[in-house]
């Protein structure tokens, strides 16, 4: 059974089994938390983060200072694997486990669980608090006319670069560049042969690296258009994305070959910090790690450049992604759960000091200082180029994709993998991806 469809089936099963236990609106009138510890409740937060590494225990303690009668208890494997976490979340929902709060690492995962009916609409709570999501947050999480979650961290994508390698090659830190210029840098930064070879760049196995030129477009950047019926694969931007990968990996040999990435199970962190590659396209979640960590120290300074453009005249735009925190539709403490969601996505995430908040009222300069200071060696992080990149990158419009987008991405990825392994050419790859995509749309239109 298709993955998101499994989620929908599981959630509907739970709904059917539990419908007699709690009406959909019976908890909405719960009283707000008071300042005493009477009637203390425990909210269970399901996510994938490592609590110690990502400073979540500070979040819990700070929240409980403000709401003494609400305790937060995490349900997490602590492995930072968002995809595996979703399998556990769906199983917990199907089993009737206590779920009060849940997080999603991207809009696709969010829309899937909304479609499955396991997420509570927040319109009533938001109206009482007197704000509108687009006014408060950089990401508008509205689906139809309902808001099912609030944006937590915001990811802006950029290029992290080894300053030492740039200096050796006589290259300046780019402030505005195209993919052609990125490929030229990658070629000039490549050095050595065999096991000692240092590549100019490295593309990981995340989905955005399979459509690099499409991913950061201001709008209409998913593989299916907003109508949920029209494919967005057979176009110049997808074609350009394949050409970028081909040029870097097969022609210039300036990027780690895909075959090597999958056969050796490579990861972007050690590739970059062990200086096996000179630059990586990544998100601002890497800022706290730019100065290295206990596991992987940094022996060089990192500088930052904006996400490359397709054409010279294009605006500097960036992928806009990030976490969404939501309330379970089966929570017995929806009011209190919403209070945590709102507090965390405004005050709490700043106290946590690990991510860029999606909240518009956060002080970016202060947040950046906190993130850099949390790095193992802050002096290895160049704040000037980072602030330039962050303030000059225009975030794309935040869109919520069709619930079957993940299924489409996986089918598309299989065709791209064949291309990256040299089994098919660009035209054949796009033709096959379109055929598979049309089948998926047809199956999800019934």
C-alpha positions as CSV (number, residue, x, y, z in Angstrom):
1,X,0.0,0.0,0.0
2,X,1.3,3.5,-0.8
3,X,2.9,5.1,2.2
4,X,0.7,8.1,2.6
5,X,-2.4,6.0,1.9
6,X,-1.3,3.7,4.7
7,X,-1.2,6.7,7.0
8,X,-4.7,7.7,5.9
9,X,-6.0,4.2,6.4
10,X,-4.4,3.9,9.9
11,X,-5.7,7.2,11.0
12,X,-9.2,6.4,9.8
13,X,-9.1,3.1,11.6
14,X,-8.2,4.9,14.8
15,X,-11.0,7.4,14.2
16,X,-13.5,4.7,13.8
17,X,-12.4,2.8,16.9
18,X,-12.2,5.8,19.1
19,X,-15.1,7.9,17.9
20,X,-17.2,6.8,20.8
21,X,-14.6,7.8,23.4
22,X,-14.2,11.5,22.6
23,X,-16.1,13.9,20.4
24,X,-14.1,16.1,18.0
25,X,-14.8,19.3,19.9
26,X,-15.1,18.1,23.5
27,X,-11.6,19.2,24.4
28,X,-11.7,22.6,22.7
29,X,-13.1,24.3,25.8
30,X,-10.3,23.2,28.1
31,X,-9.3,25.9,30.5
32,X,-5.9,27.6,30.0
33,X,-3.0,26.6,32.2
34,X,-2.8,28.5,35.5
35,X,0.2,29.6,37.5
36,X,0.0,26.8,40.1
37,X,0.9,23.1,39.8
38,X,-2.6,21.9,40.6
39,X,-4.0,19.4,38.2
40,X,-0.7,18.9,36.4
41,X,-1.0,17.3,33.0
42,X,1.6,15.7,30.8
43,X,1.7,16.3,27.1
44,X,3.5,13.8,24.9
45,X,5.5,15.4,22.0
46,X,6.4,13.0,19.2
47,X,9.4,14.0,17.0
48,X,12.7,12.7,15.7
49,X,15.3,15.1,17.4
50,X,18.0,14.2,19.9
51,X,16.9,16.0,23.1
52,X,20.4,16.7,24.4
53,X,22.0,17.6,21.1
54,X,19.3,20.0,20.1
55,X,18.7,21.6,23.5
56,X,15.1,20.4,24.0
57,X,15.4,20.0,27.7
58,X,15.9,23.7,28.0
59,X,12.7,24.2,26.0
60,X,10.7,22.0,28.4
61,X,12.1,23.7,31.6
62,X,11.5,27.2,30.2
63,X,8.0,26.3,29.2
64,X,7.2,24.8,32.6
65,X,8.4,28.0,34.3
66,X,5.6,29.8,32.5
67,X,3.1,27.0,32.7
68,X,3.9,25.0,35.9
69,X,0.9,22.6,35.5
70,X,2.0,21.4,32.0
71,X,4.8,18.9,31.7
72,X,6.3,18.0,28.3
73,X,7.4,14.4,27.7
74,X,9.2,13.6,24.5
75,X,8.6,10.4,22.4
76,X,11.6,10.2,20.2
77,X,14.3,7.7,19.0
78,X,16.7,10.7,19.1
79,X,18.3,9.6,15.8
80,X,17.4,12.8,13.9
81,X,15.8,10.5,11.2
82,X,12.5,12.3,10.3
83,X,11.4,9.6,7.8
84,X,11.7,6.7,10.3
85,X,10.0,8.8,12.9
86,X,6.9,9.1,10.7
87,X,6.5,5.4,10.5
88,X,6.5,5.3,14.3
89,X,4.1,8.2,14.5
90,X,1.6,6.5,12.2
91,X,1.9,3.2,14.1
92,X,1.3,5.1,17.4
93,X,-1.8,6.8,15.9
94,X,-3.1,3.4,14.7
95,X,-2.5,1.9,18.1
96,X,-4.3,4.6,20.0
97,X,-1.1,5.7,21.9
98,X,-1.1,9.1,23.6
99,X,-0.2,11.8,21.1
100,X,-0.7,15.4,22.0
101,X,1.9,17.2,19.9
102,X,3.7,16.2,16.7
103,X,6.2,17.7,14.4
104,X,6.8,17.5,10.6
105,X,10.0,18.2,8.9
106,X,8.4,19.4,5.6
107,X,5.2,20.4,4.0
108,X,4.6,17.0,2.3
109,X,4.7,15.1,5.6
110,X,2.4,17.7,7.1
111,X,-0.2,17.6,4.3
112,X,-0.2,13.7,4.4
113,X,-1.2,13.6,8.1
114,X,-3.7,16.4,7.6
115,X,-5.3,14.3,4.9
116,X,-5.2,11.3,7.3
117,X,-7.3,13.3,9.9
118,X,-4.8,12.9,12.8
119,X,-4.1,16.7,13.0
120,X,-6.4,19.2,14.9
121,X,-7.4,22.5,13.1
122,X,-6.1,25.5,15.1
123,X,-8.4,28.2,13.7
124,X,-10.4,28.6,16.9
125,X,-7.3,29.0,19.1
126,X,-5.6,31.4,16.6
127,X,-8.8,33.5,16.4
128,X,-8.9,33.8,20.2
129,X,-5.3,34.9,20.2
130,X,-6.1,37.5,17.6
131,X,-3.4,37.0,14.9
132,X,-3.1,35.7,11.3
133,X,-0.5,33.1,10.4
134,X,0.9,35.0,7.3
135,X,1.3,38.1,9.4
136,X,3.2,36.3,12.2
137,X,5.2,33.7,10.3
138,X,7.3,33.5,7.2
139,X,5.6,30.2,6.2
140,X,1.8,30.1,5.7
141,X,0.7,26.6,6.7
142,X,-3.0,27.0,5.7
143,X,-4.6,24.1,3.9
144,X,-7.9,25.1,2.3
145,X,-9.3,27.5,4.9
146,X,-7.8,25.8,7.9
147,X,-4.5,26.0,9.8
148,X,-3.4,22.6,11.2
149,X,0.1,23.6,12.5
150,X,2.4,26.5,13.2
151,X,5.8,26.9,11.6
152,X,8.8,26.4,14.0
153,X,12.2,26.6,12.4
154,X,12.8,28.1,9.0
155,X,15.4,26.8,6.6
156,X,17.1,29.1,4.1
157,X,19.4,27.2,1.7
158,X,22.8,28.4,0.8
159,X,26.3,27.2,-0.1
160,X,28.8,26.4,2.7
161,X,32.4,26.9,1.4
162,X,35.9,26.0,2.8
163,X,37.7,29.4,2.9
164,X,41.1,27.8,2.9
165,X,40.3,26.0,-0.4
166,X,38.9,29.2,-2.0
167,X,42.1,31.0,-1.1
168,X,44.3,28.3,-2.5
169,X,42.4,28.4,-5.8
170,X,42.4,32.3,-5.8
171,X,38.6,32.4,-5.7
172,X,36.4,35.1,-4.0
173,X,33.4,34.4,-1.9
174,X,30.4,34.7,-4.3
175,X,27.7,37.2,-3.5
176,X,25.5,36.6,-6.6
177,X,26.2,33.7,-8.9
178,X,24.7,31.2,-11.4
179,X,24.8,27.4,-11.7
180,X,27.4,27.8,-14.5
181,X,29.6,29.8,-12.1
182,X,29.0,27.2,-9.4
183,X,30.2,24.5,-11.7
184,X,33.2,26.5,-12.7
185,X,34.1,26.9,-9.0
186,X,33.6,23.2,-8.4
187,X,36.0,22.4,-11.2
188,X,38.7,24.8,-9.9
189,X,38.4,23.5,-6.4
190,X,38.8,19.9,-7.4
191,X,42.2,18.5,-6.5
192,X,44.2,15.2,-6.5
193,X,43.4,11.7,-7.8
194,X,42.2,8.4,-6.5
195,X,41.5,7.9,-2.8
196,X,43.2,11.3,-2.1
197,X,41.0,13.2,-4.5
198,X,39.2,16.2,-3.1
199,X,36.0,17.1,-5.0
200,X,34.7,20.6,-5.5
201,X,31.2,19.7,-4.4
202,X,29.1,17.0,-3.0
203,X,25.4,16.3,-3.6
204,X,23.6,14.2,-1.0
205,X,20.7,11.8,-1.5
206,X,18.0,14.3,-0.3
207,X,15.2,14.9,-2.9
208,X,16.1,18.6,-3.5
209,X,19.4,17.5,-5.0
210,X,17.5,15.8,-7.8
211,X,15.9,19.0,-9.0
212,X,18.5,21.7,-8.1
213,X,17.4,24.3,-10.6
214,X,13.7,23.9,-9.7
215,X,13.9,23.6,-6.0
216,X,14.5,27.3,-5.2
217,X,12.1,28.8,-7.7
218,X,9.9,31.6,-6.2
219,X,6.7,29.5,-6.8
220,X,5.6,26.3,-8.5
221,X,8.6,24.3,-7.4
222,X,7.1,20.9,-6.7
223,X,6.9,18.0,-9.2
224,X,3.2,18.5,-9.4
225,X,1.4,21.8,-9.9
226,X,-0.9,23.3,-7.3
227,X,-4.0,21.8,-9.0
228,X,-2.8,18.4,-8.0
229,X,-3.4,17.1,-11.5
230,X,-0.7,18.6,-13.7
231,X,2.9,17.3,-13.7
232,X,5.8,19.7,-13.4
233,X,8.6,17.5,-14.7
234,X,8.9,18.0,-18.4
235,X,10.3,21.5,-18.3
236,X,13.6,23.4,-18.7
237,X,14.3,23.6,-15.0
238,X,14.2,19.9,-14.4
239,X,16.2,19.4,-17.5
240,X,18.8,22.0,-16.3
241,X,18.9,20.1,-12.9
242,X,19.9,16.9,-14.6
243,X,22.5,18.8,-16.7
244,X,24.1,20.3,-13.6
245,X,24.5,16.8,-12.1
246,X,25.8,15.4,-15.3
247,X,28.3,18.2,-15.8
248,X,29.7,18.0,-12.3
249,X,29.8,14.2,-11.8
250,X,30.3,12.8,-15.3
251,X,32.0,15.5,-17.4
252,X,34.1,17.7,-15.1
253,X,34.3,15.0,-12.4
254,X,34.2,17.8,-9.9
255,X,31.5,16.3,-7.7
256,X,31.5,13.0,-5.8
257,X,30.0,10.3,-8.1
258,X,26.6,9.2,-7.1
259,X,27.7,5.5,-7.3
260,X,30.4,6.3,-4.7
261,X,27.9,8.2,-2.5
262,X,25.5,5.2,-2.3
263,X,28.0,2.4,-2.3
264,X,30.0,3.9,0.6
265,X,26.9,5.4,2.3
266,X,28.5,8.8,2.4
267,X,27.1,11.7,4.4
268,X,27.6,15.4,3.7
269,X,28.9,16.3,7.2
270,X,32.0,14.2,7.3
271,X,32.6,14.8,3.5
272,X,32.7,18.5,4.2
273,X,34.5,18.7,7.5
274,X,37.0,16.0,6.6
275,X,37.8,18.2,3.5
276,X,36.8,15.6,1.0
277,X,34.8,18.3,-0.7
278,X,35.1,22.1,-0.7
279,X,31.5,23.2,-0.8
280,X,28.0,21.9,-0.2
281,X,24.5,23.2,-1.0
282,X,22.7,23.0,2.4
283,X,20.4,24.7,4.8
284,X,20.8,27.1,7.8
285,X,20.3,24.1,10.2
286,X,24.1,23.7,9.6
287,X,25.0,27.1,11.1
288,X,25.6,25.7,14.6
289,X,27.8,23.0,13.1
290,X,29.8,25.2,10.8
291,X,32.4,25.6,13.5
292,X,32.6,21.8,13.9
293,X,31.4,19.5,16.6
294,X,32.9,17.0,19.1
295,X,32.4,14.3,16.6
296,X,33.7,16.2,13.5
297,X,35.9,19.2,14.3
298,X,36.4,22.0,11.9
299,X,40.1,22.9,11.0
300,X,39.2,25.7,8.6
301,X,36.9,28.7,8.3
302,X,33.5,28.3,6.6
303,X,32.1,31.1,4.5
304,X,28.7,31.3,2.9
305,X,27.3,32.1,-0.6
306,X,23.7,32.4,-1.8
307,X,21.9,29.6,-3.5
308,X,23.0,29.7,-7.2
309,X,20.6,31.0,-9.9
310,X,19.7,29.6,-13.3
311,X,20.0,32.9,-15.1
312,X,22.1,35.9,-14.3
313,X,19.0,38.2,-14.3
314,X,17.0,35.9,-11.8
315,X,16.5,37.1,-8.3
316,X,18.5,35.5,-5.5
317,X,15.9,33.1,-4.2
318,X,16.2,30.3,-1.7
319,X,14.4,27.1,-0.9
320,X,12.1,27.8,2.1
321,X,11.5,24.8,4.3
322,X,11.2,24.1,8.0
323,X,9.5,22.2,10.8
324,X,5.8,22.5,11.5
325,X,4.4,21.7,15.0
326,X,0.9,20.5,15.4
327,X,-1.7,19.3,17.8
328,X,-3.2,15.7,17.6
329,X,-6.9,15.5,16.8
330,X,-7.1,12.8,19.6
331,X,-5.3,14.8,22.3
332,X,-7.3,15.1,25.5
333,X,-5.6,18.4,26.2
334,X,-5.9,20.4,23.0
335,X,-5.9,23.8,24.6
336,X,-2.7,23.1,26.6
337,X,-1.1,21.5,23.5
338,X,-1.9,24.6,21.4
339,X,-0.4,26.8,24.2
340,X,2.9,24.9,23.8
341,X,2.8,25.1,20.0
342,X,2.3,28.9,20.1
343,X,4.9,29.4,22.8
344,X,7.5,27.2,21.2
345,X,7.1,28.7,17.7
346,X,7.6,32.3,19.1
347,X,9.6,32.4,22.4
348,X,10.7,28.8,23.0
349,X,12.6,28.3,19.7
350,X,14.7,31.4,20.5
351,X,15.5,30.2,24.0
352,X,16.5,26.9,22.5
353,X,19.3,28.6,20.4
354,X,19.6,26.0,17.7
355,X,17.5,27.1,14.8
356,X,16.3,30.1,12.7
357,X,12.7,30.8,13.8
358,X,10.0,31.1,11.3
359,X,8.5,33.8,13.5
360,X,8.8,37.2,11.9
361,X,9.3,39.1,15.1
362,X,12.5,37.2,16.1
363,X,15.7,39.2,16.0
364,X,17.8,37.6,13.2
365,X,21.1,39.2,14.2
366,X,20.7,38.0,17.8
367,X,19.6,34.5,16.6
368,X,22.7,34.3,14.3
369,X,25.0,35.3,17.1
370,X,23.5,32.6,19.3
371,X,23.8,29.9,16.6
372,X,27.4,30.8,15.9
373,X,28.3,30.9,19.6
374,X,26.9,27.4,20.0
375,X,29.4,26.1,17.5
376,X,32.4,24.2,18.8
377,X,34.8,26.8,17.4
378,X,32.8,30.0,16.7
379,X,35.8,31.8,15.1
380,X,35.7,29.2,12.2
381,X,32.3,30.7,11.2
382,X,32.3,33.8,9.0
383,X,29.4,35.9,10.2
384,X,29.8,38.7,7.5
385,X,29.2,36.3,4.6
386,X,26.5,34.5,6.5
387,X,24.5,37.7,7.3
388,X,24.9,38.9,3.7
389,X,23.5,35.6,2.4
390,X,20.7,35.4,4.9
391,X,19.5,39.0,4.4
392,X,19.8,38.9,0.6
393,X,18.2,35.6,-0.1
394,X,14.5,36.0,-1.0
395,X,12.5,33.1,0.5
396,X,10.2,31.4,-2.0
397,X,6.5,31.3,-1.5
398,X,5.7,28.6,1.0
399,X,3.4,26.1,-0.8
400,X,1.7,22.9,0.6
401,X,2.0,20.1,-2.0
402,X,-0.5,17.4,-2.8
403,X,-0.6,14.6,-0.3
404,X,0.8,12.1,-2.8
405,X,3.9,14.3,-3.5
406,X,6.2,11.9,-1.5
407,X,5.1,9.0,-3.7
408,X,5.8,11.1,-6.8
409,X,9.2,12.1,-5.5
410,X,10.2,8.5,-4.8
411,X,9.2,7.4,-8.3
412,X,11.0,10.4,-9.8
413,X,14.1,9.6,-7.7
414,X,14.3,6.1,-9.1
415,X,14.5,7.4,-12.6
416,X,17.1,10.0,-11.7
417,X,19.2,7.3,-10.0
418,X,19.3,5.4,-13.2
419,X,20.5,8.6,-14.9
420,X,23.2,9.3,-12.4
421,X,24.5,5.7,-12.7
422,X,24.8,6.2,-16.5
423,X,22.0,3.9,-17.5
424,X,19.8,6.5,-19.2
425,X,20.2,9.9,-20.9
426,X,18.3,13.1,-20.0
427,X,15.5,12.7,-22.5
428,X,14.8,9.1,-21.6
429,X,14.9,10.0,-17.9
430,X,12.3,12.7,-18.2
431,X,10.1,10.6,-20.5
432,X,10.1,7.7,-17.9
433,X,9.6,10.1,-15.0
434,X,6.6,11.7,-16.7
435,X,5.0,8.3,-17.4
436,X,5.4,7.2,-13.8
437,X,4.1,10.6,-12.6
438,X,1.0,10.4,-14.7
439,X,0.2,6.9,-13.3
440,X,0.5,8.2,-9.8
441,X,-1.7,11.2,-10.4
442,X,-4.3,8.9,-12.1
443,X,-4.2,6.5,-9.1
444,X,-4.7,9.3,-6.6
445,X,-7.5,10.9,-8.6
446,X,-9.9,8.0,-8.0
